[in-house]
Amino acid sequence: MDENKTRSKHFLLLVYQSFGIVFGDLATSPLYVYRSAFAGRLRHYQSEEAVFGAFSVIFWTLSFFSLFKYAVFMLSVNDNGEGGIFALYSLLCRHGKFSLLPNQQASDEELSTYQHAGYSNRSVPASSFRRLPDRDKKSKLALLILVLMAASMAMTLGVLTPAISGEFSVFGSSVLLPHVYTGIMVALAGVLLLSLFVLQYQGTHKVAFIFSPVVLLWLLSIAALGVYNIMHWNPRIYEALSPIYIYRFFRLTGIDGWISLGGALLCITGNMPLCYMLIFSGIIIVAFCFFVYPCLVLQYMGQAAFLSKNFSAISLSFYASVPDAVFWPVLVIAILATVVVSQAVLSATFSTVKQCHALGCFPRVKIVHKSKWIDRQIYVPEINWILMVLCSAVTLGSQDTTRIGNAYGIASMTLIFITTSLISLSIYFVWHKGLALALSFFILFGTIELTFLFSSYIRILQGGWVPLLLSSIFLFTMFVWHYGSRKKYLYDQNHKLPMKWILTLGSDLGIVRVPGIGLIYTHLANGVPATFSHFLTNLPAFYQIIVFVCDKTVPVPFVPQKERYLVGRIGPKSYRMYRCIVQNGYKDVNENENEYDFENALIMSIAEFIQLEAEGGGSGTPDGGSIGGRLAVVKSSENFGKRFGISKSNGFEGTSSSSLNITSSKSATLVKLKMMYDEQESPEVKFKTRVQLTLVDTRYKDSFVKEEVMRLMEAKKFGVAYVIGHSNSKAKWNSPFLKRFLINIVYSFLRKNCRAPSIALSIPQTSLIEVGMNYTL
């Protein structure tokens, strides 16, 4: 009962916190929609019919896309409760066989989050078109480029959204302070944006609780303003709810009205966050349909009623329509609301970068997540500062909100259109509906979106080139990184060591085996990497226990903790060589506070595997590395970890040889030197909480199991070393010029200027061993 209450409270808290994130962008659109729509030649049509027609276009655009497409249809498209571009791509990879991820195994399908009711393709007859991904690898690459294009546009929105929101919120003060110089307004917007980026590292957990009240107060305020303007200026505005006014609008304005669609579409640019919180889909639908949507409609109606009598105020339509008595309170709420919107978009951008990185399409970056932060909130320092520089450049460089609005519209509409394309593919490949239904969906939504998209691209010279430039840079970077990483993986796959070579070496591998555990990181989920032989060639000694660790991404959003570690044995038991595949979803974040959590989880998983192997409980997946041709994998049982005890100590406490309860081969001098080195190279070590793992239950039915587990624990007490390859990649001398340019120049530049693999994998520097490797791709 208490556990259910705790879960309910946690769920309601997430719903409360997500309200501001989900609806913030959509709720602040009234700040700039009418100004952007009438920014071009449409400003010459100063008549009530033109204003009524513009409102009718905005109303039906909002209703068709936000109310019908997103709130009703797209909220049913989810990947284990997750939505967005990568959720659709994940579904297509799993059920449409579009995946380009390396290390795909049959065990992936055994994950509880892999299969989804109604998505199974085993009973569906495979048509020639459905077999296209298997026959043509170019279709997989084309889909990946399409997804990366959408991701690059999402990152571009991380630059443009804070810029447009900040400028429009601050520029409102020019209504009552017209004598204030424009440069001062731009400077104020810049200070507001810089403060937002600087505070990102602290997380938003302390202030996130007020995000939802701010957005709720903002929605109530704009609804009240809308009602006031309708009653005060033009009650006849309700007539424009009829779609007949759209026909009259285009009959009056012609091509100028079509071009204005690029500004009108800004009323739906906040739709995408709806797709990212599908776990609350029922609540989102109710909240949007009965609260958010009516508030927005009332506000757009109110602005149209005001403009129909005050067309000269179109440049600041929203703030000009606010009565003087409540102007400053509304301005303050508007600034707070835009801060919430900017924070939500930045968090979404960090999440996009993280997902691209997980799928091997983004250079290594540092992913920061703290347990006290909001669930799944992450921070990427490098991306934060890049966004800050770009956002400041856009804000200070344009000094024109109309240009930023044009750029914002192009990025948003491109992202919306790509999403529609992916859903059309999902209807056919994931849901296994007819091709006619998939095409009907694309024609219904895609043709209308293309109309908006073309009208937006007409404004390329008026600021629209900015998102195209930024997204092209992001897309090129991600594609080159994916290309180089995949070439390296294929090289490792083709140069892995044959098991016959391992077996001929004997149980000691022809080297000196010293106490301790060596974790060899590799991209391979099967076979022995060439890094291992390269190490032994140069230094013929290694640790008593050898574990090949593969940190692998599975095309699912999350992997349950009990299914995360897949453990197998390489060679006979006397070799003491294991393989551990650490499975992660594309949205998983590292919850471990330090390396000891990972080490202990890994040791407990190996011990569990040893026990289940003796009982015959391990399941198998094909692998060419073991004697029988199969690699046994194990999932955590209900008794997982119950044989072990965990004690905590700070810093170097408990690390002396006397505390290890074994006969250490290290002299007191060596122990002291290591402690001094750790303290000098990593001063933060002495402030860390060290978790010591002990075996408290030694009762095993099989004496051989007990002996192997005890040796594993003893090796753990001697220490754990992390072995990772330090690669140098170059294209073959006879490769085409383009390949040599991408690998030797661009990819090498990205590798040298991104985070080291050890940092990205959170490997402790004091236990790191790097092995140099040359890759000829």
Helices and strands as residue ranges (DSSP letters): H 2-27, G 29-31, H 33-37, G 41-44, H 48-61, I 62-73, G 74-76, H 85-95, G 106-110, H 132-135, H 137-170, G 171-175, H 182-198, G 199-202, G 208-210, H 211-233, G 235-241, H 244-253, H 255-259, H 261-264, G 265-268, G 272-280, H 281-287, I 288-292, H 293-307, G 311-316, H 317-320, G 324-326, H 327-358, H 381-398, H 401-429, H 435-441, I 442-446, H 447-457, G 460-462, H 465-494, H 499-504, E 512-521, H 530-538, E 541-553, G 561-563, E 565-569, G 573-575, E 577-584, H 595-615, E 619-622, E 630-633, E 644-650, G 657-660, H 668-681, G 683-687, E 689-695, H 703-718, E 720-730, H 737-740, I 741-747, H 748-752, H 757-760, G 765-767, E 768-776
